[in-house]
């Protein structure tokens, strides 16, 4: 069994083996747009989450355990019923809920808490995953550097220009999924984060950020070419 598949197996046992007792968050009430309501996780559920979000040492950069005390349990990964019409394999992002759904067969989805674009940086539409990268470098656009001059001190010369090299201090985190529309780069990404406490909040410049352990889990399950549907913020 490979390094990647062994980690994936442990994560799946932690999530699906406890899905019925976790009730990991307060999702949309019955009759809502996406998933059924759920009760808060009990002690056994939180123990399983500690395994799910534990350290991942067998990476290019060892991923530390997540401090779950700083994250609302509503935004931890779990399997949920799904009532949308999208085909299995589709990634659906609901900024209003701060959830990303990876649609599964049989009316189910794996739901992840995400950080979404802050006011003025929201977007919606349908895109495809054009490429995927592990521990990607980050090249902030000029307009972001203009808004955030403090970023300049983090930049170094990389192969594609001035940026921040991949690693634990990189705001893109452990994985990056690159979203394109009409054969053009949207410049929006689904990616990890070095600030897991921001999950469940409107904090980004439009990208969809995930806990590193979650984006690694999703990365292994969505092939290049997968459809990503970002719902309007007003939905739900």
N, CA, C and O of each residue as an XYZ file, in Angstrom:
944
protein
N       0.851     -1.192      0.000
C       0.000      0.000      0.000
C       0.882      1.235      0.000
O       1.842      1.295      0.768
N       0.592      2.208     -0.825
C       1.433      3.378     -0.949
C       1.216      4.321      0.210
O       0.260      4.185      0.974
N       2.132      5.296      0.335
C       2.020      6.301      1.380
C       0.691      7.036      1.289
O       0.008      7.209      2.298
N       0.315      7.474      0.077
C      -0.895      8.263     -0.088
C      -2.141      7.444      0.215
O      -3.046      7.923      0.899
N      -2.197      6.219     -0.287
C      -3.405      5.425     -0.090
C      -3.563      5.003      1.357
O      -4.690      4.867      1.833
N      -2.462      4.792      2.074
C      -2.568      4.425      3.480
C      -3.160      5.571      4.282
O      -4.017      5.351      5.138
N      -2.712      6.797      4.014
C      -3.257      7.951      4.705
C      -4.734      8.124      4.375
O      -5.544      8.423      5.253
N      -5.080      7.936      3.106
C      -6.479      8.077      2.691
C      -7.353      7.054      3.389
O      -8.476      7.364      3.786
N      -6.844      5.821      3.545
C      -7.622      4.772      4.198
C      -7.930      5.138      5.638
O      -9.063      4.985      6.093
N      -6.918      5.624      6.362
C      -7.128      6.000      7.755
C      -8.153      7.120      7.852
O      -9.022      7.093      8.723
N      -8.057      8.114      6.954
C      -8.997      9.237      6.989
C     -10.417      8.773      6.721
O     -11.353      9.247      7.364
N     -10.594      7.850      5.778
C     -11.938      7.372      5.449
C     -12.534      6.566      6.586
O     -13.725      6.684      6.872
N     -11.715      5.741      7.242
C     -12.230      4.996      8.384
C     -12.697      5.961      9.461
O     -13.741      5.751     10.079
N     -11.919      7.026      9.688
C     -12.290      8.003     10.715
C     -13.585      8.696     10.376
O     -14.398      8.946     11.265
N     -13.802      9.018      9.101
C     -14.995      9.766      8.724
C     -16.197      8.873      8.565
O     -17.205      9.082      9.240
N     -16.130      7.874      7.685
C     -17.311      7.105      7.339
C     -17.684      6.106      8.427
O     -18.856      5.764      8.582
N     -16.686      5.636      9.185
C     -16.993      4.698     10.248
C     -17.741      5.344     11.400
O     -18.329      4.636     12.218
N     -17.736      6.680     11.488
C     -18.396      7.364     12.585
C     -19.440      8.344     12.099
O     -19.934      9.157     12.879
N     -19.783      8.284     10.831
C     -20.659      9.309     10.253
C     -21.997      9.384     10.968
O     -22.548     10.475     11.122
N     -22.533      8.253     11.409
C     -23.863      8.275     12.004
C     -23.848      8.840     13.416
O     -24.853      9.386     13.871
N     -22.726      8.717     14.117
C     -22.690      9.229     15.479
C     -22.092     10.623     15.546
O     -22.277     11.320     16.544
N     -21.372     11.050     14.501
C     -20.728     12.353     14.573
C     -21.740     13.475     14.524
O     -21.766     14.333     15.406
N     -22.589     13.473     13.478
C     -23.468     14.607     13.290
C     -22.681     15.889     13.355
O     -23.018     16.783     14.130
N     -21.616     16.000     12.539
C     -20.541     16.947     12.789
C     -20.883     18.402     12.715
O     -19.989     19.204     12.985
N     -22.090     18.845     12.374
C     -22.301     20.266     12.294
C     -23.770     20.575     12.159
O     -24.607     19.694     11.966
N     -24.055     21.863     12.267
C     -25.417     22.350     12.066
C     -25.569     22.726     10.610
O     -25.285     23.862     10.232
N     -26.003     21.813      9.804
C     -26.139     22.069      8.385
C     -27.504     22.649      8.092
O     -28.292     22.905      9.003
N     -27.787     22.859      6.787
C     -29.061     23.421      6.390
C     -30.203     22.586      6.942
O     -30.177     21.365      6.791
N     -31.211     23.192      7.579
C     -32.326     22.415      8.138
C     -33.028     21.587      7.079
O     -32.922     21.859      5.883
N     -33.745     20.572      7.535
C     -34.491     19.699      6.635
C     -35.351     20.548      5.713
O     -36.079     21.439      6.152
N     -35.247     20.246      4.415
C     -35.948     21.046      3.426
C     -35.070     22.125      2.841
O     -35.498     22.837      1.933
N     -33.819     22.271      3.349
C     -32.890     23.260      2.816
C     -32.313     22.808      1.494
O     -32.775     21.832      0.903
N     -31.291     23.527      1.028
C     -30.798     23.318     -0.326
C     -29.896     22.102     -0.473
O     -29.926     21.441     -1.511
N     -29.103     21.795      0.529
C     -28.055     20.815      0.324
C     -28.172     19.584      1.208
O     -28.446     18.489      0.717
N     -27.968     19.755      2.499
C     -27.829     18.598      3.379
C     -28.791     18.689      4.539
O     -29.306     19.763      4.850
N     -29.037     17.541      5.189
C     -29.948     17.513      6.319
C     -29.264     18.059      7.559
O     -28.038     18.154      7.620
N     -30.086     18.421      8.559
C     -29.544     18.943      9.802
C     -28.859     17.824     10.576
O     -29.097     16.643     10.325
N     -27.995     18.218     11.532
C     -27.234     17.224     12.276
C     -27.003     17.730     13.681
O     -27.014     18.935     13.933
N     -26.792     16.788     14.601
C     -26.492     17.155     15.976
C     -24.999     17.372     16.120
O     -24.210     16.942     15.279
N     -24.624     18.043     17.198
C     -23.211     18.291     17.446
C     -22.500     16.981     17.769
O     -23.120     16.071     18.319
N     -21.202     16.861     17.438
C     -20.478     15.625     17.722
C     -20.325     15.405     19.215
O     -20.116     16.349     19.977
N     -20.432     14.136     19.629
C     -20.209     13.806     21.026
C     -18.727     13.533     21.250
O     -17.910     13.774     20.361
N     -18.373     13.026     22.443
C     -16.970     12.803     22.771
C     -16.331     11.797     21.831
O     -15.182     11.964     21.421
N     -17.085     10.738     21.484
C     -16.540      9.740     20.560
C     -16.302     10.356     19.197
O     -15.310     10.052     18.534
N     -17.214     11.223     18.778
C     -17.047     11.878     17.496
C     -15.826     12.768     17.470
O     -15.072     12.756     16.498
N     -15.619     13.541     18.526
C     -14.452     14.416     18.566
C     -13.163     13.622     18.616
O     -12.141     14.072     18.098
N     -13.191     12.450     19.229
C     -12.010     11.593     19.226
C     -11.675     11.146     17.807
O     -10.506     11.086     17.425
N     -12.706     10.836     17.033
C     -12.485     10.451     15.640
C     -11.962     11.628     14.830
O     -11.118     11.453     13.952
N     -12.458     12.822     15.120
C     -11.945     14.003     14.432
C     -10.476     14.246     14.772
O      -9.704     14.686     13.920
N     -10.091     13.959     16.016
C      -8.691     14.121     16.383
C      -7.801     13.225     15.532
O      -6.679     13.602     15.192
N      -8.298     12.034     15.186
C      -7.562     11.148     14.288
C      -7.567     11.705     12.873
O      -6.529     11.733     12.211
N      -8.719     12.142     12.411
C      -8.863     12.659     11.056
C      -7.967     13.870     10.815
O      -7.392     14.023      9.737
N      -7.852     14.727     11.826
C      -7.094     15.964     11.682
C      -5.775     15.919     12.457
O      -5.235     16.950     12.858
N      -5.281     14.717     12.654
C      -4.007     14.554     13.325
C      -2.830     14.901     12.425
O      -3.031     15.276     11.270
N      -1.607     14.784     12.932
C      -0.417     15.128     12.141
C      -0.238     14.177     10.967
O      -0.614     13.006     11.026
N       0.342     14.709      9.903
C       0.654     13.908      8.712
C       2.155     14.049      8.474
O       2.582     14.957      7.761
N       2.961     13.164      9.063
C       4.419     13.337      8.983
C       5.010     12.923      7.645
O       6.092     13.385      7.284
N       4.315     12.053      6.893
C       4.908     11.507      5.674
C       4.587     12.387      4.465
O       4.076     11.915      3.450
N       4.898     13.663      4.602
C       4.730     14.635      3.532
C       6.059     15.343      3.282
O       6.980     15.253      4.094
N       6.152     16.042      2.161
C       7.367     16.829      1.890
C       7.621     17.816      3.018
O       8.767     18.080      3.384
N       6.544     18.355      3.562
C       6.592     19.171      4.771
C       5.601     18.537      5.753
O       4.416     18.401      5.450
N       6.092     18.156      6.914
C       5.232     17.462      7.876
C       4.086     18.372      8.303
O       4.307     19.474      8.804
N       2.865     17.899      8.100
C       1.677     18.693      8.420
C       1.332     18.504      9.887
O       1.150     17.369     10.328
N       1.238     19.578     10.653
C       0.915     19.429     12.079
C      -0.555     19.103     12.288
O      -1.382     19.314     11.401
N      -0.865     18.595     13.455
C      -2.261     18.369     13.828
C      -3.001     19.698     13.890
O      -2.417     20.739     14.189
N      -4.283     19.642     13.605
C      -5.128     20.836     13.676
C      -5.585     21.047     15.110
O      -5.989     20.099     15.783
N      -5.522     22.278     15.573
C      -6.052     22.616     16.887
C      -7.565     22.761     16.749
O      -8.068     23.818     16.369
N      -8.274     21.691     17.060
C      -9.717     21.671     16.857
C     -10.458     22.631     17.780
O     -11.613     22.963     17.516
N      -9.829     23.076     18.840
C     -10.481     24.028     19.734
C     -10.687     25.385     19.075
O     -11.464     26.202     19.568
N      -9.996     25.630     17.965
C     -10.087     26.915     17.276
C     -10.992     26.866     16.050
O     -11.097     27.845     15.310
N     -11.654     25.712     15.836
C     -12.523     25.555     14.668
C     -13.908     25.132     15.135
O     -14.044     24.212     15.941
N     -14.915     25.792     14.638
C     -16.292     25.403     14.925
C     -16.503     23.983     14.396
O     -16.262     23.742     13.213
N     -16.949     23.027     15.238
C     -17.159     21.660     14.762
C     -18.111     21.568     13.583
O     -18.103     20.570     12.862
N     -18.925     22.583     13.376
C     -19.827     22.591     12.223
C     -19.080     22.492     10.911
O     -19.654     22.072      9.906
N     -17.809     22.870     10.897
C     -17.067     22.934      9.642
C     -16.034     21.819      9.506
O     -15.115     21.922      8.694
N     -16.176     20.768     10.286
C     -15.304     19.616     10.141
C     -15.908     18.627      9.145
O     -17.125     18.559      8.978
N     -15.057     17.883      8.503
C     -15.461     16.990      7.409
C     -16.387     15.882      7.876
O     -16.185     15.279      8.930
N     -17.409     15.628      7.068
C     -18.255     14.464      7.321
C     -19.044     14.133      6.059
O     -19.132     14.940      5.134
N     -19.614     12.932      6.040
C     -20.500     12.520      4.961
C     -21.931     12.900      5.333
O     -22.357     12.705      6.471
N     -22.674     13.448      4.356
C     -24.035     13.918      4.619
C     -24.956     13.503      3.481
O     -24.484     13.213      2.382
N     -26.270     13.470      3.728
C     -27.217     13.340      2.622
C     -27.087     14.557      1.710
O     -26.742     15.649      2.160
N     -27.367     14.355      0.429
C     -27.241     15.459     -0.533
C     -28.437     15.443     -1.464
O     -28.759     14.413     -2.057
N     -29.098     16.595     -1.591
C     -30.309     16.671     -2.378
C     -30.143     17.482     -3.664
O     -31.129     17.746     -4.351
N     -28.937     17.874     -3.994
C     -28.719     18.597     -5.241
C     -28.836     17.669     -6.440
O     -28.875     16.447     -6.298
N     -28.892     18.268     -7.622
C     -29.063     17.499     -8.856
C     -27.748     17.197     -9.561
O     -27.749     16.560    -10.615
N     -26.630     17.640     -9.002
C     -25.343     17.460     -9.673
C     -24.914     15.994     -9.693
O     -25.237     15.221     -8.792
N     -24.187     15.638    -10.734
C     -23.734     14.266    -10.910
C     -22.646     13.922     -9.894
O     -21.900     14.801     -9.463
N     -22.551     12.642     -9.506
C     -21.447     12.220     -8.640
C     -20.101     12.634     -9.240
O     -19.888     12.553    -10.450
N     -19.219     13.070     -8.378
C     -17.914     13.555     -8.801
C     -17.839     15.065     -8.902
O     -16.745     15.630     -8.925
N     -18.996     15.734     -8.963
C     -19.014     17.189     -9.036
C     -18.631     17.788     -7.685
O     -19.004     17.269     -6.633
N     -17.887     18.881     -7.731
C     -17.579     19.660     -6.540
C     -18.517     20.859     -6.530
O     -18.527     21.650     -7.473
N     -19.306     20.997     -5.466
C     -20.260     22.101     -5.335
C     -19.857     22.932     -4.122
O     -19.690     22.404     -3.023
N     -19.703     24.228     -4.333
C     -19.309     25.130     -3.252
C     -20.470     26.073     -2.953
O     -20.985     26.746     -3.846
N     -20.870     26.109     -1.701
C     -21.938     26.989     -1.247
C     -21.326     28.059     -0.344
O     -21.176     27.836      0.857
N     -20.971     29.222     -0.907
C     -20.364     30.266     -0.073
C     -21.267     30.718      1.059
O     -20.783     31.076      2.133
N     -22.586     30.707      0.831
C     -23.502     31.137      1.877
C     -23.404     30.252      3.111
O     -23.528     30.727      4.240
N     -23.179     28.958      2.886
C     -23.062     28.007      3.995
C     -21.627     27.840      4.475
O     -21.394     27.350      5.580
N     -20.662     28.246      3.652
C     -19.227     27.977      3.890
C     -18.945     26.483      3.858
O     -18.219     25.954      4.699
N     -19.536     25.811      2.869
C     -19.313     24.378      2.693
C     -18.920     24.077      1.255
O     -19.360     24.739      0.315
N     -18.084     23.065      1.114
C     -17.779     22.451     -0.175
C     -18.299     21.024     -0.115
O     -18.011     20.287      0.828
N     -19.068     20.641     -1.131
C     -19.624     19.295     -1.229
C     -18.958     18.551     -2.377
O     -18.908     19.053     -3.500
N     -18.449     17.362     -2.100
C     -17.989     16.472     -3.167
C     -19.071     15.414     -3.322
O     -19.215     14.527     -2.481
N     -19.831     15.520     -4.409
C     -21.021     14.702     -4.589
C     -20.640     13.243     -4.806
O     -19.751     12.930     -5.598
N     -21.326     12.357     -4.088
C     -21.116     10.912     -4.161
C     -22.355     10.240     -4.751
O     -23.415     10.861     -4.824
N     -22.238      8.995     -5.166
C     -23.444      8.272     -5.623
C     -24.431      8.075     -4.482
O     -24.071      8.157     -3.307
N     -25.690      7.813     -4.850
C     -26.693      7.437     -3.867
C     -27.206      8.566     -2.999
O     -27.640      8.331     -1.871
N     -27.163      9.799     -3.507
C     -27.698     10.905     -2.721
C     -26.868     11.266     -1.511
O     -27.413     11.674     -0.485
N     -25.567     11.124     -1.613
C     -24.658     11.448     -0.515
C     -23.601     12.431     -1.006
O     -23.421     12.612     -2.210
N     -22.912     13.057     -0.072
C     -21.796     13.938     -0.401
C     -20.838     13.966      0.778
O     -21.248     13.801      1.927
N     -19.576     14.174      0.489
C     -18.608     14.492      1.529
C     -18.586     16.012      1.640
O     -18.360     16.715      0.655
N     -18.820     16.501      2.831
C     -18.922     17.935      3.057
C     -17.721     18.424      3.863
O     -17.349     17.835      4.877
N     -17.137     19.496      3.393
C     -15.983     20.109      4.051
C     -16.315     21.566      4.377
O     -16.955     22.250      3.578
N     -15.887     22.038      5.532
C     -15.956     23.461      5.809
C     -14.883     24.203      5.035
O     -13.776     23.695      4.857
N     -15.203     25.395      4.577
C     -14.248     26.185      3.780
C     -14.277     27.638      4.224
O     -15.227     28.095      4.858
N     -13.215     28.350      3.878
C     -13.201     29.801      3.931
C     -13.472     30.317      2.531
O     -12.986     29.744      1.556
N     -14.237     31.388      2.415
C     -14.663     31.896      1.112
C     -14.292     33.367      0.973
O     -13.738     33.974      1.890
N     -14.610     33.928     -0.196
C     -14.260     35.305     -0.479
C     -14.973     36.289      0.434
O     -16.171     36.163      0.689
N     -14.230     37.264      0.919
C     -14.843     38.311      1.729
C     -15.668     39.239      0.841
O     -15.622     39.129     -0.384
N     -16.413     40.140      1.447
C     -17.298     41.017      0.694
C     -16.526     41.774     -0.376
O     -15.482     42.369     -0.109
N     -17.057     41.741     -1.585
C     -16.397     42.385     -2.716
C     -15.520     41.447     -3.520
O     -15.060     41.801     -4.605
N     -15.283     40.243     -2.993
C     -14.428     39.273     -3.681
C     -15.167     37.965     -3.974
O     -14.547     36.963     -4.331
N     -16.493     37.982     -3.820
C     -17.265     36.774     -4.083
C     -17.334     36.523     -5.592
O     -17.208     37.451     -6.391
N     -17.532     35.279     -5.962
C     -17.747     34.924     -7.363
C     -18.573     33.660     -7.412
O     -18.657     32.920     -6.432
N     -19.184     33.414     -8.558
C     -19.964     32.197     -8.744
C     -19.875     31.780    -10.199
O     -19.456     32.555    -11.059
N     -20.274     30.546    -10.459
C     -20.227     30.034    -11.817
C     -19.723     28.609    -11.841
O     -19.550     27.982    -10.797
N     -19.491     28.105    -13.033
C     -19.030     26.733    -13.233
C     -17.625     26.771    -13.814
O     -17.358     27.496    -14.772
N     -16.742     25.995    -13.233
C     -15.358     25.909    -13.693
C     -14.946     24.448    -13.728
O     -15.700     23.566    -13.317
N     -13.750     24.204    -14.220
C     -13.179     22.857    -14.201
C     -11.809     22.905    -13.535
O     -11.114     23.921    -13.563
N     -11.448     21.783    -12.940
C     -10.107     21.667    -12.361
C      -9.136     21.388    -13.505
O      -9.132     20.298    -14.078
N      -8.320     22.378    -13.827
C      -7.406     22.269    -14.964
C      -6.090     21.606    -14.580
O      -5.462     20.936    -15.400
N      -5.677     21.795    -13.329
C      -4.435     21.182    -12.863
C      -4.470     21.079    -11.345
O      -5.287     21.718    -10.682
N      -3.574     20.266    -10.810
C      -3.461     20.063     -9.370
C      -1.980     20.079     -9.008
O      -1.141     19.591     -9.765
N      -1.668     20.641     -7.848
C      -0.278     20.687     -7.411
C      -0.176     20.405     -5.922
O      -1.018     20.832     -5.132
N       0.867     19.683     -5.558
C       1.198     19.475     -4.160
C       2.185     20.543     -3.721
O       3.160     20.824     -4.418
N       1.930     21.131     -2.569
C       2.779     22.161     -1.998
C       3.163     23.216     -3.052
O       4.346     23.446     -3.304
N       2.164     23.843     -3.655
C       2.461     24.777     -4.738
C       3.106     26.068     -4.239
O       2.890     26.495     -3.105
N       3.900     26.675     -5.116
C       4.375     28.030     -4.866
C       3.187     28.985     -5.005
O       2.190     28.665     -5.652
N       3.311     30.149     -4.392
C       2.243     31.157     -4.462
C       2.785     32.419     -5.102
O       3.802     32.963     -4.673
N       2.095     32.875     -6.133
C       2.465     34.097     -6.838
C       1.317     35.101     -6.682
O       0.403     35.115     -7.507
N       1.348     35.930     -5.652
C       0.244     36.877     -5.456
C       0.189     37.887     -6.598
O       1.227     38.402     -7.015
N      -1.013     38.179     -7.112
C      -1.118     39.158     -8.191
C      -0.762     40.554     -7.715
O      -0.793     40.849     -6.520
N      -0.422     41.411     -8.676
C       0.040     42.764     -8.345
C      -0.989     43.540     -7.544
O      -0.635     44.291     -6.634
N      -2.271     43.363     -7.881
C      -3.295     44.121     -7.159
C      -3.389     43.696     -5.703
O      -3.721     44.507     -4.839
N      -3.096     42.418     -5.422
C      -3.098     41.972     -4.033
C      -1.925     42.580     -3.273
O      -2.071     43.007     -2.127
N      -0.767     42.616     -3.918
C       0.409     43.211     -3.275
C       0.176     44.688     -3.009
O       0.635     45.228     -2.002
N      -0.550     45.347     -3.928
C      -0.874     46.759     -3.722
C      -1.774     46.949     -2.514
O      -1.612     47.898     -1.747
N      -2.743     46.021     -2.348
C      -3.628     46.096     -1.193
C      -2.921     45.704      0.100
O      -3.204     46.234      1.175
N      -1.984     44.750     -0.040
C      -1.295     44.200      1.127
C       0.215     44.341      0.953
O       0.888     43.360      0.637
N       0.757     45.539      1.151
C       2.198     45.723      0.949
C       3.057     44.875      1.876
O       4.238     44.663      1.603
N       2.471     44.383      2.980
C       3.237     43.534      3.887
C       3.640     42.216      3.238
O       4.548     41.534      3.715
N       2.957     41.858      2.140
C       3.289     40.611      1.447
C       4.680     40.676      0.836
O       5.344     39.649      0.698
N       5.127     41.869      0.471
C       6.404     42.012     -0.253
C       7.559     41.361      0.484
O       8.436     40.766     -0.142
N       7.572     41.465      1.805
C       8.695     40.924      2.568
C       8.749     39.408      2.547
O       9.764     38.820      2.917
N       7.668     38.767      2.117
C       7.646     37.313      2.035
C       8.132     36.789      0.679
O       8.415     35.599      0.542
N       8.229     37.658     -0.305
C       8.492     37.229     -1.672
C       9.968     36.972     -1.917
O      10.836     37.697     -1.431
N      10.232     35.915     -2.689
C      11.585     35.598     -3.142
C      11.516     35.270     -4.634
O      10.435     35.032     -5.173
N      12.649     35.258     -5.282
C      12.695     34.939     -6.704
C      12.505     33.433     -6.899
O      13.304     32.629     -6.419
N      11.440     33.067     -7.608
C      11.157     31.683     -7.927
C      11.214     31.494     -9.442
O      11.473     32.452    -10.170
N      10.978     30.287     -9.922
C      11.143     30.004    -11.340
C      10.152     30.756    -12.219
O      10.418     30.981    -13.400
N       9.005     31.149    -11.653
C       8.006     31.873    -12.447
C       7.840     33.318    -12.002
O       6.851     33.963    -12.349
N       8.789     33.826    -11.243
C       8.719     35.212    -10.799
C       8.825     35.321     -9.290
O       9.276     34.391     -8.621
N       8.412     36.449     -8.762
C       8.474     36.686     -7.326
C       7.276     36.025     -6.646
O       6.128     36.243     -7.035
N       7.555     35.226     -5.640
C       6.481     34.517     -4.963
C       6.939     33.955     -3.640
O       8.031     34.256     -3.156
N       6.078     33.127     -3.061
C       6.360     32.458     -1.795
C       6.495     30.968     -2.091
O       5.563     30.367     -2.625
N       7.625     30.360     -1.759
C       7.797     28.931     -2.074
C       6.843     28.057     -1.282
O       6.405     28.424     -0.192
N       6.523     26.889     -1.844
C       5.658     25.945     -1.162
C       6.214     25.556      0.191
O       7.428     25.446      0.362
N       5.326     25.346      1.156
C       5.755     24.973      2.490
C       4.713     25.368      3.512
O       3.639     25.862      3.169
N       5.042     25.145      4.769
C       4.071     25.374      5.836
C       3.746     26.851      6.023
O       2.691     27.175      6.568
N       4.625     27.758      5.585
C       4.361     29.183      5.732
C       3.639     29.762      4.522
O       3.272     30.938      4.512
N       3.440     28.939      3.514
C       2.778     29.390      2.296
C       1.266     29.406      2.517
O       0.714     28.400      2.964
N       0.576     30.514      2.220
C      -0.872     30.574      2.456
C      -1.697     29.652      1.573
O      -2.884     29.460      1.836
N      -1.099     29.071      0.525
C      -1.819     28.119     -0.332
C      -1.886     26.743      0.319
O      -2.724     25.924     -0.057
N      -1.020     26.480      1.282
C      -1.086     25.227      2.006
C      -0.559     24.034      1.237
O       0.278     24.169      0.344
N      -1.068     22.849      1.601
C      -0.501     21.584      1.136
C      -0.883     21.212     -0.291
O      -0.156     20.461     -0.942
N      -1.998     21.715     -0.787
C      -2.460     21.338     -2.124
C      -3.153     22.529     -2.777
O      -3.707     23.399     -2.104
N      -3.105     22.541     -4.115
C      -3.813     23.552     -4.881
C      -4.554     22.916     -6.045
O      -3.982     22.110     -6.780
N      -5.811     23.268     -6.218
C      -6.631     22.839     -7.352
C      -6.958     24.099     -8.154
O      -7.561     25.033     -7.626
N      -6.562     24.127     -9.422
C      -6.583     25.348    -10.223
C      -7.811     25.363    -11.130
O      -8.013     24.456    -11.937
N      -8.624     26.403    -10.986
C      -9.929     26.474    -11.637
C      -9.871     27.319    -12.908
O      -9.379     28.448    -12.906
N     -10.387     26.741    -13.988
C     -10.414     27.420    -15.289
C     -11.848     27.486    -15.798
O     -12.676     26.630    -15.482
N     -12.127     28.520    -16.593
C     -13.385     28.664    -17.312
C     -13.078     29.036    -18.758
O     -12.268     29.924    -19.024
N     -13.734     28.348    -19.687
C     -13.562     28.661    -21.113
C     -12.088     28.700    -21.524
O     -11.651     29.592    -22.251
N     -11.338     27.712    -21.039
C      -9.919     27.561    -21.366
C      -9.055     28.711    -20.869
O      -7.964     28.940    -21.391
N      -9.532     29.427    -19.873
C      -8.750     30.507    -19.281
C      -8.680     30.327    -17.769
O      -9.638     29.892    -17.131
N      -7.534     30.670    -17.221
C      -7.336     30.587    -15.774
C      -8.182     31.655    -15.088
O      -8.071     32.840    -15.403
N      -9.026     31.232    -14.149
C      -9.838     32.199    -13.402
C      -9.014     32.938    -12.349
O      -9.440     33.972    -11.835
N      -7.825     32.400    -12.029
C      -6.977     32.858    -10.931
C      -7.558     32.500     -9.562
O      -7.001     32.875     -8.531
N      -8.675     31.778     -9.555
C      -9.236     31.269     -8.309
C      -8.773     29.827     -8.099
O      -8.593     29.072     -9.054
N      -8.587     29.468     -6.849
C      -8.098     28.145     -6.493
C      -8.938     27.563     -5.354
O      -9.566     28.289     -4.583
N      -8.929     26.248     -5.275
C      -9.294     25.554     -4.041
C      -7.962     25.133     -3.437
O      -7.184     24.438     -4.090
N      -7.691     25.533     -2.225
C      -6.350     25.266     -1.695
C      -6.381     25.109     -0.183
O      -7.393     25.377      0.466
N      -5.265     24.676      0.358
C      -5.125     24.555      1.802
C      -4.882     25.908      2.438
O      -5.013     26.945      1.788
N      -4.532     25.891      3.702
C      -4.267     27.147      4.400
C      -3.341     26.910      5.579
O      -3.327     25.831      6.172
N      -2.571     27.932      5.908
C      -1.786     27.895      7.139
C      -2.502     28.635      8.266
O      -1.915     28.924      9.309
N      -3.799     28.941      8.035
C      -4.627     29.586      9.042
C      -5.953     28.825      9.182
O      -7.006     29.347      8.815
N      -5.906     27.602      9.708
C      -7.130     26.786      9.765
C      -8.247     27.420     10.591
O      -9.413     27.067     10.414
N      -7.917     28.338     11.481
C      -8.955     28.989     12.292
C      -9.861     29.891     11.454
O     -10.895     30.343     11.944
N      -9.490     30.163     10.195
C     -10.325     31.008      9.324
C     -11.375     30.207      8.568
O     -12.184     30.788      7.845
N     -11.379     28.886      8.718
C     -12.376     28.068      8.035
C     -13.765     28.388      8.587
O     -13.956     28.521      9.796
N     -14.725     28.509      7.673
C     -16.070     28.884      8.064
C     -16.310     30.382      8.038
O     -17.349     30.861      8.492
N     -15.338     31.123      7.502
C     -15.446     32.579      7.496
C     -15.254     33.130      6.074
O     -14.738     32.445      5.190
N     -15.677     34.367      5.881
C     -15.473     35.074      4.615
C     -14.197     35.890      4.746
O     -14.211     36.993      5.293
N     -13.098     35.347      4.244
C     -11.786     35.920      4.558
C     -10.865     36.076      3.356
O      -9.895     36.831      3.419
N     -11.149     35.379      2.270
C     -10.180     35.296      1.187
C     -10.421     36.355      0.122
O     -11.375     37.130      0.194
N      -9.539     36.368     -0.859
C      -9.699     37.251     -2.021
C     -10.423     36.530     -3.150
O     -10.238     36.868     -4.320
N     -11.227     35.563     -2.820
C     -12.022     34.837     -3.802
C     -11.725     33.359     -3.855
O     -12.573     32.575     -4.281
N     -10.527     32.955     -3.429
C     -10.193     31.540     -3.427
C     -10.970     30.811     -2.333
O     -11.467     31.418     -1.384
N     -11.057     29.494     -2.494
C     -11.736     28.631     -1.529
C     -10.671     27.920     -0.713
O      -9.946     27.075     -1.235
N     -10.575     28.256      0.553
C      -9.519     27.659      1.386
C     -10.078     26.542      2.260
O     -11.225     26.592      2.703
N      -9.249     25.543      2.494
C      -9.625     24.370      3.262
C      -8.539     24.045      4.277
O      -7.384     24.437      4.109
N      -8.911     23.332      5.325
C      -7.918     22.768      6.232
C      -6.992     21.873      5.417
O      -7.456     21.163      4.525
N      -5.697     21.894      5.704
C      -4.755     21.105      4.910
C      -5.149     19.636      4.827
O      -5.104     19.047      3.747
N      -5.535     19.034      5.949
C      -5.934     17.624      5.925
C      -7.141     17.410      5.011
O      -7.266     16.357      4.386
N      -8.023     18.397      4.932
C      -9.200     18.271      4.082
C      -8.854     18.436      2.605
O      -9.344     17.677      1.768
N      -8.027     19.404      2.280
C      -7.695     19.588      0.868
C      -6.870     18.420      0.354
O      -6.952     18.084     -0.827
N      -6.075     17.795      1.218
C      -5.338     16.602      0.822
C      -6.301     15.452      0.548
O      -6.116     14.691     -0.402
N      -7.321     15.331      1.379
C      -8.343     14.294      1.208
C      -9.078     14.496     -0.114
O      -9.253     13.548     -0.878
N      -9.508     15.730     -0.387
C     -10.213     16.027     -1.635
C      -9.308     15.834     -2.845
O      -9.737     15.290     -3.863
N      -8.079     16.269     -2.740
C      -7.109     16.211     -3.840
C      -6.972     14.794     -4.395
O      -6.860     14.601     -5.605
N      -6.982     13.820     -3.511
C      -6.797     12.435     -3.933
C      -8.038     11.857     -4.606
O      -7.981     10.772     -5.185
N      -9.154     12.573     -4.535
C     -10.424     12.019     -4.990
C     -11.042     12.750     -6.177
O     -12.038     12.283     -6.729
N     -10.483     13.872     -6.578
C     -11.031     14.595     -7.729
C      -9.989     14.636     -8.849
O      -8.914     15.208     -8.668
N     -10.290     14.046     -9.987
C      -9.342     14.076    -11.107
C      -9.369     15.421    -11.822
O     -10.317     16.196    -11.698
N      -8.308     15.672    -12.568
C      -8.285     16.836    -13.449
C      -9.456     16.727    -14.431
O      -9.740     15.648    -14.950
N     -10.119     17.832    -14.676
C     -11.295     17.848    -15.538
C     -12.599     17.828    -14.776
O     -13.662     17.998    -15.373
N     -12.546     17.621    -13.456
C     -13.764     17.601    -12.652
C     -14.449     18.962    -12.691
O     -13.799     20.005    -12.756
N     -15.783     18.923    -12.650
C     -16.555     20.161    -12.661
C     -16.681     20.721    -11.254
O     -16.901     19.991    -10.288
N     -16.535     22.034    -11.166
C     -16.687     22.753     -9.897
C     -17.777     23.796    -10.095
O     -17.680     24.647    -10.979
N     -18.809     23.726     -9.271
C     -19.933     24.655     -9.346
C     -19.953     25.510     -8.107
O     -20.139     25.000     -7.002
N     -19.765     26.808     -8.274
C     -19.790     27.755     -7.164
C     -21.133     28.469     -7.190
O     -21.446     29.171     -8.151
N     -21.925     28.294     -6.144
C     -23.262     28.869     -6.101
C     -23.207     30.346     -5.768
O     -22.257     30.805     -5.134
N     -24.223     31.100     -6.191
C     -24.291     32.499     -5.778
C     -24.370     32.615     -4.272
O     -24.927     31.740     -3.608
N     -23.819     33.687     -3.726
C     -23.774     33.857     -2.275
C     -25.155     33.887     -1.675
O     -25.344     33.449     -0.540
N     -26.134     34.398     -2.416
C     -27.478     34.557     -1.860
C     -28.208     33.235     -1.702
O     -29.212     33.182     -0.991
N     -27.738     32.156     -2.344
C     -28.429     30.869     -2.254
C     -28.421     30.382     -0.815
O     -27.384     30.422     -0.153
N     -29.568     29.922     -0.323
C     -29.653     29.371      1.018
C     -29.863     30.424      2.082
O     -29.953     30.097      3.265
